[in-house]
Amino acid sequence: MREAGLGGRSRQKNCKPKNFSVCFSSFAVRFAGLLLTPAIALSAPDHQSPASFKFNFGSGKVAPGYIQVIPTATYTQERGFGFDLGSKVTAVDRGGDDPLRSDFCTSDKPFFFSVALPEGNYFVTVTLGDMGGATTTTIKAESRRLMLEKITTAPGKLATRAFTVNLRTPKIAGDGEVRLKPRELGPPLALDWDDKLTLEFNGARPCVCTLEISKVDDAITLYLAGDSTVTDQPDEPWNSWGQMLPRFFKAGVAVANHAESGESLKSFLGAKRFDKILNTMKTGDYLFIQFGHNDQKDKSPNAGAFTTYKTNLVRFISEARQHGGLPVLVTSMERKAGVTNDTLGDFPAAVRLVAREENVPLIDLHSMSKVLYAALGPSLSKAFQDATHHNNYGSYELAKCIVAGIRANKLGLARFLADDVPPFDPAHPDTVESFDLPASPQSTALKPEGN
């Protein structure tokens, strides 16, 4: 299938922020001593905050142009940045002449760091490591979006990594706002919808030396529209392929996961979630569309896979294209009971039909999931949290299926896949025993909406 409008956009070629250190060094210098005088406010919540920051973690010397972050720097709206969600950290200073390498912040538990930022895409660079010991760090963003997985450093070595993250708020420019569900409202407002970037540092021994953040306008945004099997599940042990997907991309692609539990195509439209996507979509951005689990329960007159569902799919495709977007259809993965018997009726077939009729790339996750589940055999239950929803392991394997679909369709996104992502065959999944992703501290026994 072709990708209409992809071309060879020059804006994809340089997704790093320009003149970062020059443009914002004066700002950082003015606030380098901020944490020693907490009465000074970095930015009030109603003021326009700077779009870029450079943070030097630890209690040692502060590098020129950087803002020092010490363990007592808790997040407040007045300060505009700091350790968040009850995080307890310690600072270690190894000494030496290089303030960017000699000290860091760490904890024996996962910890969170937030920065007040406007809506948009951000290029994030982090330096990890300890001159005196080994480290292992996994980074998640917002509501448990996996960004970097198990970055390890030997004693005396540091690692610098970068990724691009999307931030959003419910407001729709000139047209109201998204109608959020109770779980998205908090309190406080769910991390995916608030006015700050929140990073979770996790792993056997996470050690953070520096963090640089800069707004970028030329990154590709990969929008996700879907239900509970796609959304950013905020609490362990629930998870989805959508929140695992960012890990598989280099910096330059920001995954904007607008999926939500319990949604169908119809309700996604009614809550203005699609309006929000269109409101921020740029030419050359992608829209992955996966619905079906909740649509098949629609009892409205004339509702069905080849009637209302098909019509709404065509609408999503048409309107995305009108905004310069590149739609991609994804068939819904099967439920646990669907290894040998389809539980989704005609809905996957309807998606395949629309893909052919509208000349849209198709990622057939429904077919791949059946192969994956069969290959798991007795381990199938270890990929699910209930009859429909997955845990970290199951969603990670499904995200690999999505990546395989990106490659098979030869999407332009394929050139942004991370260098450590090998080809994946659903018939040969990773073993449960080999999977080791550190769990986030927040958890719930309450199952997601939808089934």
HELIX and SHEET records of a PDB file:
HELIX    1   1 SER A   10  GLN A   12  5                                   3    
HELIX    2   2 PHE A   20  ARG A   30  1                                  11    
HELIX    3   3 LEU A   34  LEU A   36  5                                   3    
HELIX    4   4 PRO A   99  SER A  102  1                                   4    
HELIX    5   5 PRO A  182  LEU A  185  1                                   4    
HELIX    6   6 TRP A  241  MET A  244  1                                   4    
HELIX    7   7 LEU A  245  PHE A  248  5                                   4    
HELIX    8   8 LEU A  265  GLY A  270  1                                   6    
HELIX    9   9 ARG A  273  THR A  280  1                                   8    
HELIX   10  10 ASP A  295  LYS A  297  5                                   3    
HELIX   11  11 THR A  308  GLN A  322  1                                  15    
HELIX   12  12 LYS A  336  GLY A  338  5                                   3    
HELIX   13  13 PHE A  347  GLU A  358  1                                  12    
HELIX   14  14 LEU A  365  LEU A  376  1                                  12    
HELIX   15  15 GLY A  377  ALA A  383  5                                   7    
HELIX   16  16 ASN A  392  ALA A  408  1                                  17    
HELIX   17  17 GLY A  412  PHE A  416  5                                   5    
HELIX   18  18 VAL A  432  SER A  434  5                                   3    
SHEET    1   A 5 ILE A  67  VAL A  69  0                                        
SHEET    2   A 5 SER A  52  PHE A  57  1                                        
SHEET    3   A 5 CYS A 207  VAL A 216 -1                                        
SHEET    4   A 5 ASP A 103  THR A 106 -1                                        
SHEET    5   A 5 THR A  90  ASP A  93 -1                                        
SHEET    1   B 5 ILE A  67  VAL A  69  0                                        
SHEET    2   B 5 SER A  52  PHE A  57  1                                        
SHEET    3   B 5 CYS A 207  VAL A 216 -1                                        
SHEET    4   B 5 GLY A 120  ASP A 130 -1                                        
SHEET    5   B 5 LYS A 157  LEU A 167 -1                                        
SHEET    1   C 5 PHE A  81  ASP A  84  0                                        
SHEET    2   C 5 PHE A 111  ALA A 116 -1                                        
SHEET    3   C 5 LYS A 196  ARG A 205 -1                                        
SHEET    4   C 5 THR A 135  ALA A 141 -1                                        
SHEET    5   C 5 ARG A 145  THR A 153 -1                                        
SHEET    1   D 5 VAL A 253  ASN A 257  0                                        
SHEET    2   D 5 ILE A 220  GLY A 226  1                                        
SHEET    3   D 5 TYR A 286  GLN A 290  1                                        
SHEET    4   D 5 LEU A 326  VAL A 330  1                                        
SHEET    5   D 5 LEU A 362  ILE A 363  1                                        
END                                                                             
